[in-house]
């Protein structure tokens, strides 16, 4: 079993940036408490095209990813995400090649 990395890009509606960030911070806090989580980082991209949030996640294995998706904090975010985001999230599952940590 090898670690699993996930990268997500989330584009909020222009008038919901602060609310989106607040909801994502809740997910960050809860995710970092999960036993199978190795990293959960939230970044913000400000560009002429608008604001996007990037989430970099790393889990011990695929079972930890599945456990994350079943948590109350993740499910609560998923329930409000359609109202916050202007487009579907861009999510990539990455094969680690040379990763520190």
KOLRORO-293592 format. One record per residue (C-alpha): residue number from 1; y, x, z. Coordinates in nm, 3 decimals. Layout:
N
<pt><n>NUM</n><Y>Y</Y><X>X</X><Z>Z</Z></pt>
...
END
This chain:
101
<pt><n>1</n><Y>0.000</Y><X>0.000</X><Z>0.000</Z></pt>
<pt><n>2</n><Y>0.334</Y><X>0.138</X><Z>-0.096</Z></pt>
<pt><n>3</n><Y>0.685</Y><X>0.021</X><Z>-0.006</Z></pt>
<pt><n>4</n><Y>0.849</Y><X>-0.245</X><Z>-0.221</Z></pt>
<pt><n>5</n><Y>1.216</Y><X>-0.226</X><Z>-0.319</Z></pt>
<pt><n>6</n><Y>1.416</Y><X>-0.529</X><Z>-0.427</Z></pt>
<pt><n>7</n><Y>1.767</Y><X>-0.532</X><Z>-0.573</Z></pt>
<pt><n>8</n><Y>1.959</Y><X>-0.858</X><Z>-0.604</Z></pt>
<pt><n>9</n><Y>2.298</Y><X>-0.927</X><Z>-0.759</Z></pt>
<pt><n>10</n><Y>2.471</Y><X>-1.247</X><Z>-0.649</Z></pt>
<pt><n>11</n><Y>2.781</Y><X>-1.390</X><Z>-0.815</Z></pt>
<pt><n>12</n><Y>2.970</Y><X>-1.640</X><Z>-0.599</Z></pt>
<pt><n>13</n><Y>3.210</Y><X>-1.904</X><Z>-0.720</Z></pt>
<pt><n>14</n><Y>3.563</Y><X>-1.757</X><Z>-0.699</Z></pt>
<pt><n>15</n><Y>3.659</Y><X>-2.001</X><Z>-0.424</Z></pt>
<pt><n>16</n><Y>3.341</Y><X>-1.937</X><Z>-0.221</Z></pt>
<pt><n>17</n><Y>3.347</Y><X>-1.558</X><Z>-0.183</Z></pt>
<pt><n>18</n><Y>3.420</Y><X>-1.558</X><Z>0.192</Z></pt>
<pt><n>19</n><Y>3.163</Y><X>-1.830</X><Z>0.262</Z></pt>
<pt><n>20</n><Y>2.902</Y><X>-1.647</X><Z>0.053</Z></pt>
<pt><n>21</n><Y>2.966</Y><X>-1.322</X><Z>0.239</Z></pt>
<pt><n>22</n><Y>2.937</Y><X>-1.499</X><Z>0.574</Z></pt>
<pt><n>23</n><Y>2.602</Y><X>-1.651</X><Z>0.475</Z></pt>
<pt><n>24</n><Y>2.475</Y><X>-1.318</X><Z>0.342</Z></pt>
<pt><n>25</n><Y>2.571</Y><X>-1.142</X><Z>0.665</Z></pt>
<pt><n>26</n><Y>2.344</Y><X>-1.387</X><Z>0.851</Z></pt>
<pt><n>27</n><Y>2.058</Y><X>-1.295</X><Z>0.619</Z></pt>
<pt><n>28</n><Y>2.129</Y><X>-0.924</X><Z>0.667</Z></pt>
<pt><n>29</n><Y>2.118</Y><X>-0.957</X><Z>1.044</Z></pt>
<pt><n>30</n><Y>1.796</Y><X>-1.156</X><Z>1.046</Z></pt>
<pt><n>31</n><Y>1.627</Y><X>-0.944</X><Z>0.780</Z></pt>
<pt><n>32</n><Y>1.691</Y><X>-0.620</X><Z>0.966</Z></pt>
<pt><n>33</n><Y>1.495</Y><X>-0.767</X><Z>1.260</Z></pt>
<pt><n>34</n><Y>1.182</Y><X>-0.832</X><Z>1.055</Z></pt>
<pt><n>35</n><Y>0.893</Y><X>-0.597</X><Z>1.142</Z></pt>
<pt><n>36</n><Y>0.812</Y><X>-0.523</X><Z>0.775</Z></pt>
<pt><n>37</n><Y>1.172</Y><X>-0.457</X><Z>0.670</Z></pt>
<pt><n>38</n><Y>1.265</Y><X>-0.093</X><Z>0.617</Z></pt>
<pt><n>39</n><Y>1.618</Y><X>-0.149</X><Z>0.482</Z></pt>
<pt><n>40</n><Y>1.850</Y><X>-0.437</X><Z>0.401</Z></pt>
<pt><n>41</n><Y>2.194</Y><X>-0.336</X><Z>0.273</Z></pt>
<pt><n>42</n><Y>2.477</Y><X>-0.557</X><Z>0.150</Z></pt>
<pt><n>43</n><Y>2.752</Y><X>-0.425</X><Z>-0.081</Z></pt>
<pt><n>44</n><Y>3.044</Y><X>-0.589</X><Z>-0.258</Z></pt>
<pt><n>45</n><Y>3.158</Y><X>-0.517</X><Z>-0.614</Z></pt>
<pt><n>46</n><Y>3.516</Y><X>-0.605</X><Z>-0.706</Z></pt>
<pt><n>47</n><Y>3.577</Y><X>-0.590</X><Z>-1.080</Z></pt>
<pt><n>48</n><Y>3.807</Y><X>-0.754</X><Z>-1.335</Z></pt>
<pt><n>49</n><Y>3.520</Y><X>-0.994</X><Z>-1.411</Z></pt>
<pt><n>50</n><Y>3.507</Y><X>-1.107</X><Z>-1.048</Z></pt>
<pt><n>51</n><Y>3.326</Y><X>-1.035</X><Z>-0.725</Z></pt>
<pt><n>52</n><Y>2.955</Y><X>-0.978</X><Z>-0.700</Z></pt>
<pt><n>53</n><Y>2.737</Y><X>-0.897</X><Z>-0.402</Z></pt>
<pt><n>54</n><Y>2.452</Y><X>-0.647</X><Z>-0.426</Z></pt>
<pt><n>55</n><Y>2.161</Y><X>-0.649</X><Z>-0.185</Z></pt>
<pt><n>56</n><Y>1.925</Y><X>-0.352</X><Z>-0.164</Z></pt>
<pt><n>57</n><Y>1.606</Y><X>-0.429</X><Z>0.023</Z></pt>
<pt><n>58</n><Y>1.304</Y><X>-0.220</X><Z>0.112</Z></pt>
<pt><n>59</n><Y>0.985</Y><X>-0.352</X><Z>0.268</Z></pt>
<pt><n>60</n><Y>0.670</Y><X>-0.187</X><Z>0.401</Z></pt>
<pt><n>61</n><Y>0.456</Y><X>-0.375</X><Z>0.146</Z></pt>
<pt><n>62</n><Y>0.425</Y><X>-0.696</X><Z>-0.056</Z></pt>
<pt><n>63</n><Y>0.308</Y><X>-0.888</X><Z>0.252</Z></pt>
<pt><n>64</n><Y>0.638</Y><X>-0.801</X><Z>0.421</Z></pt>
<pt><n>65</n><Y>0.828</Y><X>-0.935</X><Z>0.119</Z></pt>
<pt><n>66</n><Y>0.636</Y><X>-1.261</X><Z>0.143</Z></pt>
<pt><n>67</n><Y>0.700</Y><X>-1.278</X><Z>0.518</Z></pt>
<pt><n>68</n><Y>1.073</Y><X>-1.228</X><Z>0.451</Z></pt>
<pt><n>69</n><Y>1.078</Y><X>-1.517</X><Z>0.204</Z></pt>
<pt><n>70</n><Y>0.924</Y><X>-1.743</X><Z>0.469</Z></pt>
<pt><n>71</n><Y>1.178</Y><X>-1.667</X><Z>0.745</Z></pt>
<pt><n>72</n><Y>1.417</Y><X>-1.930</X><Z>0.874</Z></pt>
<pt><n>73</n><Y>1.724</Y><X>-1.716</X><Z>0.796</Z></pt>
<pt><n>74</n><Y>1.619</Y><X>-1.665</X><Z>0.434</Z></pt>
<pt><n>75</n><Y>1.527</Y><X>-2.031</X><Z>0.387</Z></pt>
<pt><n>76</n><Y>1.862</Y><X>-2.139</X><Z>0.537</Z></pt>
<pt><n>77</n><Y>2.044</Y><X>-1.918</X><Z>0.288</Z></pt>
<pt><n>78</n><Y>1.836</Y><X>-2.049</X><Z>-0.004</Z></pt>
<pt><n>79</n><Y>1.934</Y><X>-2.404</X><Z>0.095</Z></pt>
<pt><n>80</n><Y>2.308</Y><X>-2.333</X><Z>0.058</Z></pt>
<pt><n>81</n><Y>2.295</Y><X>-2.076</X><Z>-0.225</Z></pt>
<pt><n>82</n><Y>2.316</Y><X>-2.327</X><Z>-0.513</Z></pt>
<pt><n>83</n><Y>2.655</Y><X>-2.445</X><Z>-0.387</Z></pt>
<pt><n>84</n><Y>2.783</Y><X>-2.089</X><Z>-0.336</Z></pt>
<pt><n>85</n><Y>2.672</Y><X>-1.909</X><Z>-0.651</Z></pt>
<pt><n>86</n><Y>2.815</Y><X>-1.949</X><Z>-0.999</Z></pt>
<pt><n>87</n><Y>2.493</Y><X>-1.831</X><Z>-1.166</Z></pt>
<pt><n>88</n><Y>2.133</Y><X>-1.764</X><Z>-1.081</Z></pt>
<pt><n>89</n><Y>2.074</Y><X>-1.445</X><Z>-0.880</Z></pt>
<pt><n>90</n><Y>1.963</Y><X>-1.139</X><Z>-1.075</Z></pt>
<pt><n>91</n><Y>1.663</Y><X>-1.003</X><Z>-0.883</Z></pt>
<pt><n>92</n><Y>1.464</Y><X>-0.692</X><Z>-0.968</Z></pt>
<pt><n>93</n><Y>1.144</Y><X>-0.573</X><Z>-0.802</Z></pt>
<pt><n>94</n><Y>1.149</Y><X>-0.196</X><Z>-0.832</Z></pt>
<pt><n>95</n><Y>0.874</Y><X>0.064</X><Z>-0.843</Z></pt>
<pt><n>96</n><Y>0.979</Y><X>0.348</X><Z>-0.618</Z></pt>
<pt><n>97</n><Y>0.962</Y><X>0.689</X><Z>-0.781</Z></pt>
<pt><n>98</n><Y>1.162</Y><X>0.924</X><Z>-0.559</Z></pt>
<pt><n>99</n><Y>1.313</Y><X>0.743</X><Z>-0.260</Z></pt>
<pt><n>100</n><Y>1.432</Y><X>0.889</X><Z>0.069</Z></pt>
<pt><n>101</n><Y>1.335</Y><X>0.709</X><Z>0.384</Z></pt>
END
